[in-house]
């Protein structure tokens, strides 16, 4: 049918299909224009859906951005479950290093570290970190249940140590993450994970 406006050509979708279309369009917009240039109108046009659908479901652009980035981070940096905490941490850190060096990964890091006075962005940033940290911490918690990791180990500290290392390389050192770095970093952590912070290995005097 000819003569239709862009708004008329947009489809009315909802649920999982709407979310998939919009999140993919959001990621494309971030990659092509930058995270600062994401607007509901542009995303709706790219996704071929009504702009009002975005307002109803996400309410604000920061909420849309965090949903899109969390979804992409989850697919690009999955939480492995090989049955070995060491192998899981190595795989997780390797995937994180690879993803962090892609355009979307770089945008994600920028989103999570750049200061902003917008309370909506601060809220979205906090929500992103809560989701990702909780998912990654399960690697360590599974290790505790299998007896590979001491019960008093702080799972969040482990994840922040490895993740912070990758972020530092990408954002401050400006160099490619060496292929061997994830395995080397995990190897440094493993003795401490097994014995726990309260076990120094030094006999206590009577």
Secondary structure, 3 states (H helix, E strand, C coil): CCCCCHHHHCECCCHHHHHHHHHHHHHHHHHHHCHHHCCHHHHHHHHCECHHHHHHHHCCHHHHHHHHHHHHHHHHCCCCCCCCHHHHHHHHHHHHHHHHCCHHHHHHHHHHHCCCCCHHHHHHHHHHHHHHHHHHHHHHHHHHHHCCCCCCCCHHHHHHHHHHHHHHHHHHHCCCCCCCHHHHHHHHHHHHHHHCCCCCCCCCCC
